[in-house]
Amino acid sequence: MTLTPVVVWFRRDLRLEDHAALSWASETRRPVIPLFVLDDAFSAMGAASKWRLEHSLKALDEQLRGLGSRLILRQGAAHEVVPRVMAETGAQSIAWSRAYDPASVTRDTKIKADLVAQGIDVQSFAGHVLFEPWSVETGTGSFYKVYTPFWKSVRDRVVPSPLPQPVAFTTPAVWPATDSLTAWRLDRGLGRGADILARHTQAGAVAARKRLTAFTAEAMSRYGDQRDVPTAQATSGLSDHLTWGEISPRICWHVGLAAREIGNPGAEKFLQEVVWRDFAYHLLWHTPQILTQNWRPGWDQFPWSMDDQSQQVMAWKQGRTGIPFVDAAMREMYVTGRMHNRARMVAASFLTKHLLVHWSVGQKWFEECLTDWDPASNAMGWQWVAGCGPDAAPFFRIFNPVSQQEKFDPKRGYVTRWIAEGQARPHPDALSFFDAIPRNWALSPKARYPAPIVDLKEGRARALAAYSDRDKTPPLAVGQNA
């Protein structure tokens, strides 16, 4: 008897371990066809994200081939491509991990309805978050708008153990046609910066597991006290792996939980940060306007500049503001594709507060340049810093980049690593910045380091004056639980 195959549609879950859809498919004992669709959601991503995606897909295909399988690649609108693959292969079942952003929800809802109408079995599973957004409610049945109560509500919840990676699964006798990953040219938008990023990137689930193991053994104990110090190497470095689903938050949770149970002093803070990511998706689900609109009402008339090509904005983008901590952060991003979280907050605060530039300008630029770009975390982070987002802290919190450097980089190790100008022997990473950036920026390590583009005291005063009339009312709109 010939068994019809099962299609497993991979999205931001590019791993084999703790993959509920893949586990379900393998347990059917029918031939499994792994599929990835390069649809509009991925095609619209920034240059660094696409480059990182290519490496993740390559790593996943290598893993699958180690089990005698392979990853089928197709490009086009998912609502057209997925039914076509089902028809070509004769598959009568499909499984995927659920997504929570509005565009993906709309896409998946349509595809599911179309397939079910054809008599096809559609299975969807959680996998990108610890707690699905509709499963966490306040005592009044609403959603959480502040992180700390959200954390307290889930801290002691039982999280199922991660699913093991399938040791093997049935493969089809005849494979469907696949696109060439190289032909997609996902790296073309990055240009010469690709070679620089490659030196600082390890893609795939195997690399993610190794990084988590090393972090747990070497740095987690320092995470609570030193995670804000850019030179301390006290963070997990898992952000890009989580973004692409090369490791699941459930794996991270159980590793952190085990560490907390044996008294690791940094484990609790690590668990909180894993949940902070969940909180971003919780807000995205319930208030999807967070991606494009001010989360708090009353901010639409705030006098932010929307000019993303002004001299000041370009200085910020190029790491030439004359504020070393800000510039170091931006340059780290171009070389590594990531940015230390403390530096990220300072760079974002400088743009939105000292320069009074709209948070969406920074949001879009980070989307273009970060390899760990995540739609929910990026939107929430920018609005949190700007003051118009979910935050229990006062709106007038304005990070002073000079005092932040004095506190978190007192020996100037971070700024020295990333800023070459004025140094007789610049750090190799500082020089790599000039090889990673667009040629038309025409920057040189031999140039004079610029004077500050804004007086920090005057910028703070201007921001406080502008913020004094803002509306403090939190949003009440709740998204549909589709």
C-alpha positions in Angstrom: 0.0 0.0 0.0 1.4 3.4 -1.0 1.1 6.0 1.8 0.4 9.6 0.8 3.2 12.0 2.0 3.0 14.6 4.7 4.3 18.1 4.0 6.0 19.9 6.8 6.1 23.6 6.1 9.1 25.3 7.8 9.0 29.0 8.5 10.8 30.6 11.5 11.4 27.2 13.0 14.5 26.0 11.1 15.5 23.1 13.3 14.7 19.4 13.8 14.8 19.2 17.7 11.6 20.2 19.6 9.7 20.7 16.4 6.1 19.6 17.1 5.0 19.7 13.4 7.9 17.5 12.3 7.5 15.1 15.2 3.8 14.7 14.4 4.6 14.1 10.7 7.3 11.5 11.5 5.0 9.6 13.8 2.5 9.1 11.0 5.1 6.9 9.3 4.2 8.4 6.0 6.8 10.0 3.7 7.7 13.4 5.0 8.4 16.3 2.6 10.1 19.3 4.3 9.1 22.5 2.5 10.2 26.2 2.8 8.5 28.9 0.8 10.2 32.2 0.1 7.0 34.3 0.1 6.4 38.0 0.5 7.0 37.9 4.3 10.6 36.8 3.7 11.2 38.7 0.4 10.4 42.0 2.1 13.0 41.5 4.8 16.2 43.6 5.1 19.5 42.7 3.5 21.1 41.2 6.7 18.1 39.2 7.5 17.9 37.6 4.1 21.6 36.8 4.2 21.2 35.2 7.6 18.2 33.2 6.4 20.2 31.8 3.5 22.7 30.4 6.0 20.0 29.0 8.2 18.3 27.2 5.3 21.6 25.7 4.2 22.2 24.4 7.7 18.7 22.9 7.9 19.1 21.2 4.6 22.4 19.7 5.7 20.7 18.3 8.9 17.9 16.8 6.8 20.3 15.2 4.4 22.0 13.6 7.3 18.8 11.7 7.9 18.4 10.9 4.2 15.9 13.7 3.6 16.2 17.2 2.1 14.6 20.6 2.1 12.3 21.5 -0.8 12.6 25.2 -1.7 9.9 27.1 -3.6 9.4 30.8 -4.2 6.1 32.7 -4.6 2.9 33.6 -2.8 2.4 30.9 -0.2 -1.3 30.6 -0.9 -0.4 29.5 -4.4 2.8 27.6 -3.8 1.6 25.4 -0.9 -1.5 24.0 -2.7 0.6 23.4 -5.8 3.1 21.3 -3.8 0.3 19.4 -2.2 -1.2 18.6 -5.7 2.2 17.7 -7.2 3.1 15.3 -4.4 -0.4 13.9 -3.7 0.1 14.8 -0.1 -3.1 14.7 2.0 -1.7 16.3 5.2 0.3 19.3 6.0 1.8 20.6 9.3 3.3 23.8 10.4 4.3 25.9 13.4 1.9 28.8 14.1 2.9 32.4 13.5 1.5 35.4 15.4 2.1 38.5 13.3 -1.0 39.8 11.5 0.2 39.2 8.0 1.1 35.6 8.7 -2.1 34.9 10.6 -4.1 36.2 7.6 -2.0 34.1 5.2 -2.3 30.9 7.2 -6.0 31.3 7.8 -6.6 31.5 4.1 -4.4 28.6 3.2 -5.9 26.4 5.9 -9.4 27.2 4.7 -8.5 26.5 1.1 -6.8 23.2 1.9 -9.5 22.0 4.3 -12.1 22.7 1.5 -10.1 20.3 -0.6 -10.3 17.6 2.0 -6.7 18.0 3.2 -5.8 17.5 6.8 -4.1 20.6 8.2 -2.3 20.5 11.6 -0.7 23.5 13.3 1.4 23.6 16.4 2.9 26.0 18.8 6.7 26.4 18.5 7.9 29.9 18.3 6.9 31.0 21.8 6.7 29.4 25.2 3.2 30.5 25.9 0.8 31.2 23.1 -0.5 34.7 23.3 -4.2 33.9 24.1 -3.1 31.5 26.9 -1.9 34.3 29.2 -4.6 36.5 30.7 -5.0 38.9 33.7 -7.4 38.2 36.4 -10.0 40.2 34.5 -9.6 38.2 31.3 -7.6 40.9 29.5 -4.1 40.8 28.2 -1.0 42.1 30.1 0.3 45.5 29.1 3.3 45.5 31.5 6.1 43.0 31.6 6.6 42.4 35.3 3.0 41.1 36.0 3.2 39.0 32.8 6.4 37.4 34.1 4.9 36.7 37.5 1.9 35.1 35.9 4.0 32.6 33.9 7.1 32.1 36.1 5.9 28.9 37.7 3.9 27.5 34.8 4.7 24.0 33.8 6.4 24.0 30.3 6.4 20.7 28.5 9.8 19.1 28.0 11.3 19.7 24.5 10.6 17.0 21.9 13.6 14.9 20.8 14.8 15.2 17.2 13.5 12.4 15.0 16.2 9.8 14.5 14.7 9.0 11.1 11.6 9.4 9.1 10.2 8.0 5.9 11.1 9.8 2.7 9.2 9.9 -0.6 10.1 7.6 -3.5 10.2 10.6 -5.8 11.1 14.1 -4.6 9.3 17.1 -5.9 11.3 19.7 -7.8 13.1 22.3 -5.7 14.6 25.7 -6.3 18.3 26.4 -5.9 19.1 28.2 -2.7 22.1 29.9 -4.5 19.8 31.0 -7.3 17.7 32.9 -4.8 20.6 35.3 -4.2 19.5 36.1 -0.7 22.9 37.7 -0.2 22.8 40.2 -3.0 21.5 43.1 -0.9 24.4 42.9 1.5 27.2 43.3 -1.0 30.7 43.3 0.4 29.5 43.2 4.0 28.6 39.5 3.6 32.2 38.4 4.0 32.5 40.4 7.2 29.3 39.1 8.7 30.4 35.5 7.9 33.3 35.8 10.3 31.0 36.5 13.2 28.1 34.1 12.4 27.5 30.5 13.1 24.2 29.4 11.7 22.0 26.3 12.3 20.6 24.3 15.1 23.9 22.5 15.9 25.7 25.8 16.4 22.8 27.1 18.5 22.9 24.1 20.9 26.7 24.4 21.2 26.3 28.1 22.1 23.6 27.4 24.7 25.8 24.7 26.3 28.9 27.0 26.4 26.8 29.9 27.8 25.4 27.7 30.5 28.8 26.4 31.5 30.8 29.6 31.2 28.7 32.8 31.4 25.2 32.2 32.8 26.4 32.6 36.4 27.5 36.2 35.5 24.5 37.0 33.4 22.5 38.7 36.1 25.3 41.1 37.1 27.2 41.6 33.9 24.7 41.2 31.0 24.8 45.0 30.6 28.5 45.2 30.2 29.4 44.9 26.5 32.9 43.6 27.1 32.0 41.0 29.7 30.8 38.4 27.2 28.1 37.5 29.7 25.2 37.2 27.3 24.0 34.0 25.6 24.5 35.1 22.0 21.3 33.2 21.0 19.3 36.1 19.6 19.8 35.2 15.9 19.3 31.5 16.6 16.0 32.2 18.3 15.0 34.6 15.6 15.2 31.8 13.0 14.0 29.1 15.2 17.3 27.2 15.1 16.6 26.6 18.8 13.3 26.7 20.6 12.5 28.9 23.6 11.3 25.7 25.3 14.9 24.3 25.1 16.3 27.5 26.5 13.6 27.5 29.2 14.4 24.0 30.5 18.2 24.6 30.4 17.6 27.8 32.4 15.2 26.1 34.8 17.7 23.3 35.5 20.4 25.9 36.2 18.1 27.8 38.5 17.3 24.6 40.5 21.0 24.1 41.2 21.4 27.7 42.3 23.0 29.3 39.3 22.8 33.0 40.2 22.2 34.2 36.6 19.5 31.6 35.7 16.5 33.6 36.9 17.4 36.6 34.8 18.0 34.5 31.8 14.6 33.0 32.2 13.1 36.5 32.5 14.7 37.4 29.2 13.4 34.3 27.4 9.9 35.4 28.6 10.5 39.0 27.6 10.6 37.7 24.0 7.3 36.0 24.6 5.9 39.2 26.0 6.7 40.9 22.6 4.6 38.3 20.8 1.9 38.6 23.4 1.6 42.3 22.6 1.9 41.7 18.9 -1.0 39.3 18.9 -3.3 41.5 21.0 -2.2 44.8 19.6 -0.9 44.2 16.1 -0.7 47.9 15.4 2.5 47.9 17.5 4.4 47.1 14.2 3.4 50.4 12.5 1.7 52.7 14.9 2.4 54.3 18.3 1.3 51.7 20.9 0.0 54.4 23.3 -2.7 56.7 21.9 -2.1 60.4 21.8 1.4 60.1 20.4 0.5 60.7 16.8 0.9 64.4 17.1 4.3 64.1 18.9 6.9 66.2 17.0 9.2 63.5 15.8 11.0 63.9 12.6 10.2 61.3 9.9 13.2 62.3 7.7 15.3 59.2 7.4 17.9 61.0 5.2 18.7 64.0 7.3 22.3 64.8 8.1 21.8 63.8 11.7 20.1 60.5 10.9 22.8 59.7 8.4 25.4 60.4 11.0 23.6 58.0 13.3 23.3 55.3 10.7 27.0 55.7 9.8 28.3 55.6 13.4 29.5 59.1 13.1 27.5 61.0 15.7 30.6 62.0 17.7 29.1 60.1 20.7 31.4 57.1 21.1 29.0 54.7 22.9 26.4 55.3 20.2 28.8 55.0 17.3 30.4 51.8 18.7 26.9 50.2 18.9 26.1 51.1 15.3 29.5 49.8 14.1 29.2 46.6 16.0 25.9 46.0 14.1 27.6 46.4 10.6 30.4 44.0 11.5 28.6 41.3 13.4 24.9 41.7 12.4 24.0 42.0 16.1 24.3 44.7 18.8 24.8 44.4 22.5 21.4 45.0 24.3 22.6 47.8 26.5 24.3 49.6 23.6 21.1 49.0 21.5 19.0 50.8 24.1 21.4 53.7 24.2 21.6 54.0 20.4 17.8 53.9 20.1 17.3 56.4 22.9 19.8 58.8 21.3 17.9 58.7 18.0 14.4 59.0 19.4 15.1 61.4 22.2 18.2 63.5 21.7 17.5 63.8 17.9 13.7 63.5 18.2 13.5 61.2 15.2 10.5 58.8 14.9 11.1 55.4 16.3 10.0 53.8 13.0 13.1 55.2 11.3 15.3 53.2 13.6 13.0 50.2 13.5 13.3 50.0 9.7 17.1 50.5 9.7 17.6 47.8 12.3 15.4 45.5 10.1 17.8 46.2 7.3 21.0 45.6 9.2 20.4 43.0 12.0 20.8 39.3 11.5 18.7 38.7 14.6 15.9 41.0 13.5 12.6 39.8 15.0 9.4 41.7 14.1 7.9 41.6 17.6 11.0 42.2 19.6 12.2 45.0 17.3 8.9 46.9 17.4 8.4 46.5 21.1 12.0 47.5 21.8 11.9 50.6 19.8 8.6 51.8 21.2 9.7 50.9 24.7 12.8 53.1 24.4 10.9 55.9 22.6 8.4 56.1 25.4 5.2 55.4 23.3 5.3 51.7 24.0 4.6 49.3 26.8 6.6 50.4 29.8 6.0 50.8 33.5 9.0 53.2 33.7 8.6 57.0 33.4 8.4 58.3 29.8 11.1 60.8 30.6 13.8 58.2 31.0 16.5 59.4 28.6 19.7 57.5 28.5 22.7 59.7 28.7 25.2 57.9 26.4 28.2 59.5 28.2 27.2 58.3 31.7 26.1 55.0 30.2 29.6 54.5 28.8 31.1 55.5 32.2 29.0 53.0 33.9 29.1 50.1 31.5 32.4 50.7 29.6 34.6 52.6 32.0 37.8 51.2 30.6 36.6 52.0 27.0 37.1 48.5 25.9 33.9 48.5 23.9 34.3 51.8 22.1 38.0 51.0 21.5 37.1 47.7 19.8 34.7 49.4 17.4 36.0 52.9 16.7 39.2 53.1 14.7 39.6 56.9 14.3 42.3 58.4 16.5 43.9 55.1 17.4 47.5 54.3 16.3 46.7 50.6 16.2 43.0 50.1 15.8 41.3 46.8 16.7 40.8 44.6 13.7 37.0 44.7 14.3 37.1 48.5 14.2 38.8 48.3 10.8 36.3 45.7 9.6 33.6 48.3 9.9 35.1 50.2 6.9 35.0 47.0 4.8 31.4 46.2 5.7 29.7 49.5 5.0 28.6 50.8 1.6 31.4 52.2 -0.5 29.4 55.3 -1.2 29.7 56.3 2.4 33.3 57.0 1.6 34.5 56.7 5.2 38.1 56.1 6.2 39.7 55.0 9.5 42.3 57.8 8.9 39.6 60.5 9.1 39.2 62.7 12.1 36.6 61.5 14.6 33.6 63.9 14.4 32.5 66.3 17.1 29.1 65.5 18.7 26.2 66.3 16.3 24.1 67.5 19.3 24.7 68.9 22.7 23.4 66.1 25.0 22.1 68.5 27.6 20.3 70.6 25.0 18.9 67.5 23.3 17.6 66.1 26.6 15.9 69.5 27.5 14.3 69.6 24.0 13.0 66.0 24.4 11.6 66.7 27.9 9.8 69.8 26.6 8.3 67.9 23.8 7.2 65.0 26.0 5.5 67.2 28.6 2.2 67.2 26.7 2.0 63.6 25.7 -1.1 61.5 26.4 -0.3 58.9 29.1 -3.4 56.8 28.5 -2.6 53.1 27.7 -4.2 51.4 24.7 -7.3 49.3 25.3 -7.9 47.7 21.9 -7.6 43.9 21.9 -6.8 42.0 18.8 -9.0 39.1 17.6 -8.1 35.7 18.9 -8.2 34.0 15.5 
